[in-house]
Amino acid sequence: MKKKTYLLLLLTLVTIAGCAQSHRKERLTEQQTGINNSMQYNTLTPEEERVILHRGTERPFTGEYLENREAGTYLCKRCDAPLYRSEDKFDSHCGWPSFDDEIKGAVKRIRDADGQRTEIVCNNCGAHLGHVFLNEGLTSKQTRHCVNSISMKFVPAQSPQSATPQKESLTTVYFASGCFWGTEYFFMKAPGVKQTSVGFMGGHAENPTYEQVCRKNTGHLETTEVVFDPAATTYEELVKLFFETHDFTQTDGQGPDIGSQYRSCIFYSDSAEKATAEKYMDLLTKKGYRVATLLKPVSVFWKAENYHQQYYEHKGTKPYCHKYTPVFDD
């Protein structure tokens, strides 16, 4: 009788421990992928969950979109965010759909734990897409996004069901003006701005953490990603706001925040954005200012940890090193 009771007690303890380990594994997966399971997304099949939530891989040469050559847009299966355009798709003969470019700001890169490969996930919901490979010589862009078909849905061009034209009409731009908490505070309140995120750009390390950037050896600047509606505001208005909400004459940081990661910089995506930035830098120079703002081409935007996003909005306070000062009103 005692032996039977002991075995029953032992079995109970093993079951509890197993459940605890399983719960911990699920929690780690959410932290590592950036997927917020509290938000409402599209319902997934068990096989879709295996790939999208648990970083699985569909068998090569079996995906629905491997041979798809129709014009249109590929969306995230989990959240419907636009990811890739059909014109960037090419045949790499690897067994999975391949793209040599993504819709700007749609895909996030994460270094695998083994340090050998770079995972790609939806920047909106964290859904696993596949992996990205560089310098293979397959296209002029030297980039191959190797994506699971099951992670995507396809919307043909000019489809009446598509919400893509509205989403694609938005423009994404990048500004660095010291602590990204303060930079985002002003941009997220600006007319015409639909979404903001903070992260890092301009460095040499992949998927840097906030702690690594603060050590000042990754080359990154604290950067704010701004998504705006060109029908409601203009890039010029955002550039003016950029200059009017920080000290663009400071070279070694911003206010009390000293360090290379706090430098003032406009990251431009094309010649038009560069010309606009130069226009206002010239205007400020003519006004007698010594403009320390850097101009750099857009590179990979690495989104910062969740607790940095909309920091002052959640905290209910205002920036300590950013303030609005009109400089273009004459």
C-alpha positions as CSV (number, residue, x, y, z in Angstrom):
1,M,0.0,0.0,0.0
2,K,2.8,2.4,0.9
3,K,4.6,1.5,-2.3
4,K,1.5,2.2,-4.4
5,T,1.0,5.6,-2.7
6,Y,4.7,6.5,-3.3
7,L,4.4,5.6,-7.0
8,L,1.2,7.7,-7.3
9,L,2.9,10.7,-5.7
10,L,6.0,10.3,-7.9
11,L,3.8,10.2,-11.0
12,T,2.0,13.4,-9.9
13,L,5.3,15.3,-9.4
14,V,6.6,14.3,-12.8
15,T,3.4,15.4,-14.5
16,I,3.5,18.8,-12.7
17,A,7.2,19.3,-13.6
18,G,6.5,18.4,-17.3
19,C,3.7,20.9,-17.4
20,A,5.9,23.6,-15.9
21,Q,8.7,22.9,-18.5
22,S,6.1,23.0,-21.3
23,H,4.8,26.4,-20.1
24,R,8.3,27.8,-19.8
25,K,9.1,26.6,-23.4
26,E,6.0,28.4,-24.7
27,R,6.9,31.6,-22.9
28,L,10.4,31.5,-24.3
29,T,9.1,31.0,-27.8
30,E,7.0,34.1,-27.5
31,Q,9.9,36.2,-26.2
32,Q,12.3,34.9,-28.9
33,T,10.0,35.4,-31.8
34,G,8.4,38.7,-30.7
35,I,5.0,37.3,-31.3
36,N,2.4,38.9,-29.0
37,N,-0.1,36.1,-28.4
38,S,-2.5,38.5,-26.7
39,M,-3.4,40.2,-30.0
40,Q,-6.0,38.9,-32.4
41,Y,-4.6,37.4,-35.6
42,N,-5.9,35.1,-38.3
43,T,-6.7,31.5,-37.2
44,L,-4.0,29.1,-38.3
45,T,-4.1,25.4,-39.1
46,P,-1.9,23.0,-37.0
47,E,0.6,22.8,-39.9
48,E,0.6,26.6,-40.3
49,E,1.2,26.9,-36.5
50,R,4.1,24.5,-36.8
51,V,5.9,26.7,-39.3
52,I,4.7,30.2,-38.4
53,L,4.7,30.0,-34.6
54,H,7.3,27.2,-34.0
55,R,9.8,28.0,-36.7
56,G,9.2,24.9,-38.8
57,T,10.0,24.4,-42.5
58,E,7.7,23.1,-45.2
59,R,9.1,20.4,-47.4
60,P,11.0,21.8,-50.5
61,F,9.3,21.9,-53.9
62,T,5.9,21.5,-52.3
63,G,4.9,25.1,-51.5
64,E,1.8,26.7,-53.1
65,Y,3.6,29.7,-54.4
66,L,6.9,28.1,-55.6
67,E,5.9,28.4,-59.3
68,N,3.5,31.3,-58.9
69,R,4.3,34.0,-61.5
70,E,1.2,36.1,-61.3
71,A,1.5,39.8,-60.5
72,G,0.5,40.8,-57.0
73,T,1.5,41.1,-53.4
74,Y,2.4,38.4,-50.8
75,L,1.0,39.1,-47.4
76,C,1.7,37.6,-44.0
77,K,-0.5,34.6,-43.3
78,R,-0.9,35.5,-39.7
79,C,-1.6,39.3,-39.8
80,D,-2.1,40.2,-43.5
81,A,0.8,42.7,-43.5
82,P,2.3,43.2,-47.0
83,L,5.7,41.4,-47.2
84,Y,6.8,41.0,-50.8
85,R,6.0,42.2,-54.3
86,S,5.8,39.8,-57.2
87,E,8.4,41.8,-59.2
88,D,11.0,40.9,-56.6
89,K,10.3,37.1,-56.8
90,F,12.8,35.0,-58.7
91,D,13.6,31.3,-59.3
92,S,16.5,30.3,-57.2
93,H,15.9,26.5,-57.7
94,C,16.2,26.0,-53.9
95,G,12.7,24.5,-53.4
96,W,11.1,27.5,-51.7
97,P,9.8,30.9,-53.0
98,S,12.6,33.4,-53.3
99,F,12.7,37.2,-53.2
100,D,15.6,39.5,-53.6
101,D,13.9,42.4,-51.8
102,E,11.1,43.0,-49.4
103,I,8.5,45.8,-48.9
104,K,10.4,48.4,-46.9
105,G,10.1,47.8,-43.2
106,A,8.0,44.6,-43.6
107,V,10.6,42.0,-42.6
108,K,12.8,41.7,-39.6
109,R,16.1,39.8,-39.5
110,I,17.1,37.8,-36.5
111,R,20.4,35.9,-36.1
112,D,19.8,32.1,-35.4
113,A,21.0,30.9,-32.0
114,D,23.7,28.8,-33.7
115,G,25.1,32.0,-35.4
116,Q,25.1,30.3,-38.8
117,R,21.9,31.6,-40.4
118,T,19.7,34.7,-40.3
119,E,16.0,34.1,-39.7
120,I,13.4,36.5,-41.2
121,V,10.1,37.2,-39.5
122,C,7.1,39.5,-40.1
123,N,8.0,42.9,-38.6
124,N,4.4,43.4,-37.6
125,C,3.5,40.2,-35.8
126,G,6.8,38.2,-35.5
127,A,5.5,35.3,-37.7
128,H,8.4,33.0,-38.9
129,L,8.9,33.4,-42.7
130,G,12.2,31.6,-43.4
131,H,15.8,32.7,-43.8
132,V,17.8,35.3,-45.7
133,F,21.0,34.6,-47.5
134,L,23.5,37.2,-48.9
135,N,26.1,37.4,-51.6
136,E,25.2,34.3,-53.6
137,G,25.4,36.0,-56.9
138,L,21.8,35.0,-57.9
139,T,20.6,38.5,-58.6
140,S,22.1,42.0,-58.7
141,K,20.8,42.7,-55.2
142,Q,22.8,39.8,-53.8
143,T,19.9,38.8,-51.5
144,R,17.7,35.8,-51.3
145,H,14.7,35.7,-48.9
146,C,14.0,32.0,-48.8
147,V,10.3,31.9,-47.6
148,N,7.9,29.2,-46.7
149,S,4.7,29.4,-48.9
150,I,2.6,28.4,-45.9
151,S,3.7,31.6,-44.1
152,M,2.2,33.8,-46.8
153,K,-1.1,34.5,-48.7
154,F,-1.1,35.9,-52.2
155,V,-3.3,38.8,-53.4
156,P,-3.4,39.2,-57.2
157,A,-2.9,42.7,-58.6
158,Q,-6.1,44.8,-59.1
159,S,-8.0,42.4,-56.9
160,P,-11.2,44.0,-55.5
161,Q,-10.7,42.1,-52.3
162,S,-7.3,43.6,-51.8
163,A,-6.6,46.2,-49.1
164,T,-3.0,46.4,-50.3
165,P,-3.2,49.6,-52.3
166,Q,-4.2,51.5,-49.2
167,K,-1.4,50.0,-47.1
168,E,1.2,50.4,-49.9
169,S,0.3,54.1,-50.2
170,L,1.9,54.7,-46.9
171,T,5.6,55.8,-46.8
172,T,8.2,54.8,-44.3
173,V,11.1,57.1,-43.3
174,Y,13.8,57.0,-40.6
175,F,15.2,59.7,-38.3
176,A,17.8,59.7,-35.5
177,S,17.9,62.6,-33.1
178,G,19.2,61.4,-29.8
179,C,17.3,59.1,-27.4
180,F,14.7,57.4,-29.6
181,W,12.1,57.7,-26.8
182,G,12.0,61.5,-27.3
183,T,12.2,61.4,-31.1
184,E,9.3,59.0,-31.3
185,Y,7.3,61.1,-28.8
186,F,7.0,64.0,-31.3
187,F,6.6,62.0,-34.5
188,M,3.9,59.7,-33.2
189,K,1.8,62.9,-32.4
190,A,2.4,64.5,-35.8
191,P,-0.5,64.9,-38.3
192,G,-0.5,62.2,-41.0
193,V,1.7,59.8,-39.1
194,K,0.1,56.3,-38.9
195,Q,2.7,54.3,-37.0
196,T,6.1,54.7,-35.3
197,S,8.7,52.2,-34.0
198,V,12.1,52.7,-32.4
199,G,15.2,50.7,-33.1
200,F,18.7,50.9,-34.5
201,M,20.2,51.6,-37.9
202,G,23.6,52.4,-39.5
203,G,25.8,49.9,-37.7
204,H,27.7,46.7,-38.6
205,A,26.3,44.2,-36.1
206,E,23.2,42.1,-36.9
207,N,20.1,42.2,-34.6
208,P,21.8,44.3,-31.9
209,T,20.3,44.7,-28.4
210,Y,19.9,48.0,-26.6
211,E,22.6,46.9,-24.2
212,Q,25.0,46.2,-27.1
213,V,24.3,49.6,-28.8
214,C,24.9,51.4,-25.5
215,R,28.4,50.0,-25.4
216,K,29.1,52.2,-28.4
217,N,30.9,49.5,-30.4
218,T,28.2,48.4,-33.0
219,G,28.1,51.6,-34.9
220,H,24.3,51.9,-34.7
221,L,22.3,55.1,-34.0
222,E,19.1,55.1,-32.0
223,T,16.5,55.5,-34.8
224,T,12.8,56.1,-35.2
225,E,10.8,54.5,-38.0
226,V,8.0,56.7,-39.1
227,V,5.1,55.5,-41.3
228,F,3.0,58.3,-42.7
229,D,0.3,59.0,-45.2
230,P,1.5,61.2,-48.1
231,A,-2.1,62.4,-48.6
232,A,-2.2,63.8,-45.1
233,T,1.3,65.2,-44.7
234,T,4.6,65.5,-46.6
235,Y,8.1,64.4,-46.1
236,E,9.2,68.0,-45.9
237,E,6.9,68.6,-42.9
238,L,8.5,65.6,-41.2
239,V,12.0,66.9,-41.9
240,K,11.1,70.3,-40.5
241,L,9.7,68.5,-37.4
242,F,12.9,66.6,-37.1
243,F,15.0,69.7,-36.9
244,E,12.6,71.6,-34.6
245,T,12.5,68.9,-31.9
246,H,16.2,68.4,-31.1
247,D,19.5,70.2,-31.0
248,F,20.9,69.5,-34.5
249,T,24.1,71.5,-33.7
250,Q,25.3,69.0,-31.1
251,T,27.9,66.6,-32.5
252,D,28.5,64.1,-29.6
253,G,25.0,63.2,-28.5
254,Q,21.8,65.0,-27.6
255,G,21.4,67.0,-24.4
256,P,22.8,65.0,-21.4
257,D,22.9,61.8,-23.5
258,I,26.5,61.6,-24.7
259,G,27.6,59.0,-27.2
260,S,27.8,58.1,-30.9
261,Q,24.5,56.3,-30.7
262,Y,22.7,59.6,-30.0
263,R,24.0,61.5,-33.1
264,S,21.6,63.4,-35.3
265,C,21.0,61.7,-38.6
266,I,18.5,61.5,-41.5
267,F,18.5,58.2,-43.3
268,Y,17.3,58.7,-46.8
269,S,15.7,56.0,-49.1
270,D,16.1,57.8,-52.4
271,S,17.5,60.9,-54.1
272,A,14.3,62.9,-53.5
273,E,14.5,62.4,-49.7
274,K,18.2,63.2,-49.8
275,A,17.6,66.4,-51.7
276,T,14.8,67.5,-49.3
277,A,17.1,66.9,-46.3
278,E,19.9,68.9,-47.9
279,K,17.5,71.7,-48.7
280,Y,16.6,72.2,-45.1
281,M,20.2,71.7,-43.9
282,D,21.2,74.5,-46.3
283,L,18.5,76.8,-45.0
284,L,19.6,76.3,-41.4
285,T,23.2,76.9,-42.4
286,K,22.2,80.2,-44.0
287,K,20.5,81.1,-40.8
288,G,23.8,80.8,-39.0
289,Y,23.5,77.4,-37.5
290,R,26.4,74.8,-37.6
291,V,24.4,71.8,-38.6
292,A,25.9,68.6,-37.2
293,T,23.2,66.3,-38.7
294,L,24.5,63.4,-40.7
295,L,23.0,62.1,-44.0
296,K,23.1,58.4,-44.6
297,P,21.3,55.9,-46.9
298,V,18.7,53.7,-45.3
299,S,20.1,50.3,-44.2
300,V,18.6,47.5,-42.1
301,F,16.3,48.7,-39.3
302,W,16.6,46.5,-36.2
303,K,13.5,47.0,-34.0
304,A,14.4,47.6,-30.3
305,E,13.0,45.6,-27.4
306,N,9.2,46.0,-26.7
307,Y,9.6,48.1,-23.6
308,H,11.2,50.9,-25.7
309,Q,8.3,51.2,-28.0
310,Q,6.1,54.3,-27.3
311,Y,8.0,54.7,-24.1
312,Y,6.7,58.1,-22.9
313,E,3.2,57.3,-24.0
314,H,3.1,54.3,-21.7
315,K,5.0,56.0,-18.9
316,G,2.8,59.1,-19.0
317,T,5.7,61.6,-19.0
318,K,7.4,63.9,-21.4
319,P,11.0,63.8,-22.9
320,Y,13.8,65.2,-20.9
321,C,16.1,66.0,-23.8
322,H,13.7,66.9,-26.6
323,K,11.5,69.9,-27.0
324,Y,9.8,71.7,-29.8
325,T,11.5,74.9,-31.0
326,P,10.3,76.6,-34.2
327,V,13.3,77.5,-36.5
328,F,11.6,77.8,-39.9
329,D,9.0,80.4,-39.1
330,D,10.1,83.7,-40.7
